[in-house]
């Protein structure tokens, strides 16, 4: 049985947390570019990560990918912890904010 069901990702509570996170920042945790349209669990739910904890959720580029570097960030991260994902290294510190 899958740990993440479609109804979990469309629940009212999940959508509320997702909206709050994306309102705070749209900088992707994988590539560091803005315009993230989804959130992902930093510590995967399949490995014990908290489902609705805002501290375990962060912006990420979803199905359409990053408009800047064209990476499919959410697909690349999959169910691995963020520490196991190759993050983009650029000359600009996108994580620092404006």
C-alpha positions as CSV (number, residue, x, y, z in Angstrom):
1,X,0.0,0.0,0.0
2,X,1.3,3.5,-0.9
3,X,2.1,5.8,1.9
4,X,1.0,8.9,-0.1
5,X,-2.5,8.6,-1.5
6,X,-4.0,11.1,-3.9
7,X,-6.6,12.1,-1.3
8,X,-3.7,13.0,1.1
9,X,-2.4,15.5,-1.4
10,X,-5.8,17.1,-2.1
11,X,-7.0,17.3,1.5
12,X,-8.0,20.7,2.8
13,X,-5.3,20.7,5.4
14,X,-2.5,19.8,3.0
15,X,-3.7,22.5,0.5
16,X,-3.7,25.1,3.4
17,X,-0.1,24.2,4.5
18,X,1.0,24.2,0.8
19,X,-0.5,27.7,0.2
20,X,1.2,29.1,3.3
21,X,4.6,27.7,2.3
22,X,4.4,29.0,-1.3
23,X,3.2,32.4,0.0
24,X,6.3,32.6,2.1
25,X,8.8,31.5,-0.6
26,X,8.8,30.0,-4.0
27,X,12.5,29.2,-4.1
28,X,13.0,25.5,-5.0
29,X,14.9,23.4,-2.4
30,X,16.5,21.4,-5.2
31,X,17.7,23.9,-7.9
32,X,17.4,27.2,-6.0
33,X,15.4,28.9,-8.7
34,X,12.1,30.7,-8.0
35,X,8.6,30.0,-9.4
36,X,8.1,26.7,-7.5
37,X,4.6,25.5,-7.9
38,X,4.5,22.6,-5.5
39,X,5.8,21.6,-2.1
40,X,7.6,18.4,-1.1
41,X,8.5,16.6,2.1
42,X,12.1,17.3,3.1
43,X,12.2,14.0,5.0
44,X,10.0,11.7,2.9
45,X,6.8,10.4,4.4
46,X,7.7,6.9,3.2
47,X,10.7,7.1,5.6
48,X,8.8,8.5,8.6
49,X,8.5,12.2,7.7
50,X,5.7,14.2,9.1
51,X,2.8,14.6,6.7
52,X,1.6,18.1,7.5
53,X,4.4,19.6,9.5
54,X,5.4,22.9,7.8
55,X,9.0,22.4,8.9
56,X,9.0,19.2,6.8
57,X,7.6,20.8,3.7
58,X,9.5,23.1,1.2
59,X,8.9,24.6,-2.2
60,X,9.9,22.5,-5.2
61,X,9.2,22.6,-9.0
62,X,6.4,20.1,-9.7
63,X,5.4,18.3,-12.8
64,X,6.2,21.0,-15.3
65,X,9.8,21.4,-13.9
66,X,11.9,24.5,-13.5
67,X,11.5,27.2,-16.1
68,X,15.1,28.3,-15.7
69,X,17.2,25.2,-15.6
70,X,14.6,22.8,-16.9
71,X,15.2,20.2,-14.2
72,X,12.3,18.0,-13.0
73,X,13.1,18.8,-9.4
74,X,10.3,16.8,-7.7
75,X,10.9,13.8,-9.9
76,X,14.7,13.9,-9.3
77,X,14.2,14.1,-5.5
78,X,11.6,11.3,-5.5
79,X,11.4,9.7,-2.0
80,X,15.0,10.4,-1.1
81,X,16.0,12.8,1.7
82,X,17.2,16.2,0.5
83,X,20.8,15.3,1.6
84,X,20.9,12.6,-1.1
85,X,19.8,14.9,-3.9
86,X,22.3,16.8,-6.1
87,X,21.5,20.4,-5.6
88,X,22.3,23.0,-8.2
89,X,25.4,25.1,-7.5
90,X,25.3,28.5,-9.1
91,X,27.2,31.8,-8.8
92,X,24.1,33.4,-7.3
93,X,22.9,32.4,-3.8
94,X,19.2,31.9,-4.7
95,X,18.5,30.7,-1.2
96,X,19.5,34.0,0.3
97,X,16.4,35.8,-1.0
98,X,16.1,39.3,-2.3
